[in-house]
Every structure is written in structure tokens, then in C-alpha cells.
Amino acid sequence: MAQVFASEIDADACSIECLHPETIAPLLGRSLGSDGARAVGDVFVTLADPSRARIVHLLAISESDPCVCDIALVLGMTVSALSHQLRFLRERGAVERRKVGRIAYYRLVDAHLRDLVLGAATHVAEAG
């Protein structure tokens, strides 16, 4: 028979029901709604794949827009595998492509994503 009621108090919850108006007043209307939370989650889904995280990080540290062949060389990926990931990133609005003749150059769409991936990389380096 499945256990319906908890036998112990949840260590992550208050042991009594309480409200602290001074704590919650500044937060009211500022927390993410369901659409905002879904959009934020989508950003992290975009970065969840290690190959995509490496691509975004490389674009974040690049001083110019590298072409597909250059990105593939630096990351040790095949052009085919890289192109697949770049398409995914482009479809989600993370990167933009600029074509000059037959050469495709890529860059991050905005500074927010750059700051996010650079901050995450710093966090990982400092935690490790």
C-alpha cells in the first residue's frame, strides 16, 4: 500500500504555517510566471548539451565572428556535427549566421547569453 501521508516533517519546509509580509512584499509581482519560467528553462535547455555549451562559450570569448570551419577546428568537431548544433542554436535564437559567399560566420545574438555562459564557466572553474 502506498504511503499517503508523510511520517516526518519535511526538512525543507517550515514546521509551522507562517507568513512574513516584510519578506514577501518586495517579491510580489516580480517572480516568474509560467511563460517566463518556461522561457528561462528553454535557455538552459539550449545550453544543456556539452557541445552546444562549448560552441556558445567559444563564441562568447571570440573577438570576431568565426566561420564554421574555424569553430570545428578549435573544438575538434566535424563540420557536420557542428552544423547540426549551430542549426539548433540558430532556431532557438541563440546565434546568428552571416554568409559571405560560401562561408558562414556565427556570433551570439546578445550579451545576456554571453554573460550567462561566461559566468557559468567562471563558476565551474572556481568550484573545481
N, C-alpha and C positions, 0 to 999 in steps of 0.2 A: 504494500500500500504506500502511495506517495505521501511524503510529509507535506502537509498543507500549511502548517504554522511553523514559524521559526522557533527553535527551542532556546536560542540565545539572543541577546541584544546584538544588533549589528554594530560592529566596532566602528564603522564609517558613518554612522548616523548618530544624531543626538539621542540621549537616553530619555529625554522628555520632549514633548512638543512645545516649541517656543518660537517666538518671533522677536527680531531685533530691528525695529523701524529705522534706527540710526544707521544700521549696516545696509539694509536693503533699499532705502530711499534713493541713494545716488545711483543704484543699479537699475531701477525701474525704467523700462523703455529702452535700455541700452544693450540688453542681452540679445543674442542672435535669435531670429525667428527661424521657422523651419526652412524657408527658402535660403536664407543667409547661411544657415548651418550646412545645408546641402552643398551650396557653392563653395564654402570653405573646405568641406570634406573632399570635394572634387579637386581642389588644388593639391591636396595631399595625395589623392589617388594618382594624380598626374606625376608626382614625384616619387611614388612608392616603388616603382621599378628601378633597380640599381642602374640599369643602362640609361634610363631617362634622367635619373639624378646626376649621373656623370656628364651627360650631354648638357644639361641645364647649368651645372657648375662650370663646365668648360666655357660655355657662352657667357656666363657671369664674370669670369676672370679675363676674358678676351678683350683686347683693346680695339679690335676691328671685327668685322663680320667674316668669320672663317667659312670657307667653302666645304661642301660635303666631303671631298677627298681629304682635305686637311684635318677635319674633325675625325674621320675614320682612322687616319694615320695616328693621330695623337692618342686616341682612345683604344687603339688596337682592335677595332671592329671592322667587319666587312662593310662595304658601301651599301649592300643590300640590307643588312641588319640595321644599320644606321638610318637608312632612308625610311624603313618601316617605323622606327621610333620617332623620327622627325615628323613624319606624317601624323602620327598620334599627337605629338606636341602641337603641331600646327592646327589640327582640327579642334583642339581644346583652347586655342588662343594663347598658348604659352610662347610660341616663337613665330617669327615672320620669315618668309623666304623672299629673296631678291635675286632674280635671274639676270645674268649678263651673258647674252649669247646662250651657250650650253652649260654654263657654270652657275650653280645655285649656292648662294650665300645665305647664312642664317644668323639671326640675332634674337635676343629675348625681347618680348613685347614691351615689358615695363620694368621699372626699377623695383617695384614691390616684390616680384618674383626673384629678382637678383638679390635683394636684401634677405629674403627668406632663405634661399639656398646657401648664401654665404654665411648667414647666421647659424644655420644648421651645421654647416661644415666646421665652423669655429667651435660650436658646442661639442661636436663629436671629438674634435682634436683635443679640447681642454678636458673632456671627461675621460678620454682614453689614456 
